[in-house]
Amino acid sequence: MSPTPEEIATTTRYTSYTVFRRISGLTEDGDLTQEACVTALEEVTQLIEAEGAELLGFYDVSGFRADDDLMLWLAADEPAALQSALREFERSVAGTWLNREWAAVGVHRLAEFAKGHVPSFMVPGTERKQWITVYPFVRSYDWYLLEDDERNRMLREHGMLGRDFPQVNANTVAAFALGDYEWLLSFEADDLHDLVDMMRHLRYSDARLHVRDELPFHTGRRLNSLADVAALLA
């Protein structure tokens, strides 16, 4: 039986986004072939699952930033499982010649006002979209000192704007004390321009007055097979 929305909303689940830059296509034994890379990826994905982590996807983030090539998205009930899974990937042949450029971890906590709001990656049966954009978020210093009704009004306004894009999956998790940020967000869509249009649309709300930081953005295309991942790495 699938969990109810209420059960999902009160579940604790961690997620991580790790961005890598490709620094070589060579191993100590010579060229890193696509065949060897696929074999290594098959092995490491099994190890990731054995560590208790869920592989949500590999993404080709090359071309959007000078320092990005591959992004790994994971989720787990325990943060240690994310750490172990990441180590397994970086120790593998596929990860040997990748340099970690950016990483962030978040955790789902019960929303302050919209109690039923949950990240799409926690909803059973939700298919991952073809494009994703990931970014951290820090509110203004006075945001948390505003009256509850005022914050609720602005968040409700912001949420209503987001409803104009039902084709976009939203994933918002808390990141307080887990790094340099307060929140960690990602949005998924099958058409990249939907992410562009939605992000611009969300600018027209009062909540924008209370943004202190929302950089960097990492955007990429989902790699639907290990062969696609290997083609990027080898």
Buried (B, 14 or more C-beta within 10 A) or exposed (E): EEEEEEEBBBBEBBBBBBBBBBEEEEBEEEEBBBEBBBBBBEBBBEBBEEBBBBBBBBBBBBEBBEEBBBBBBBBBBBBEBBBBBBEBBBEBBBBBBBBEBBBBBBBBBBBEEEEEBBBBBBEEEEEBBBBBBBBBBBBBEEBEEBEEEEBBBBBEEBBEBBEEBEEBBBBBBBBEEBEEBBBBBBBBBBEBEBBBBBBEEBEEBEBEEBEEBBEBBBBBBBBEEBEBBBBBBB
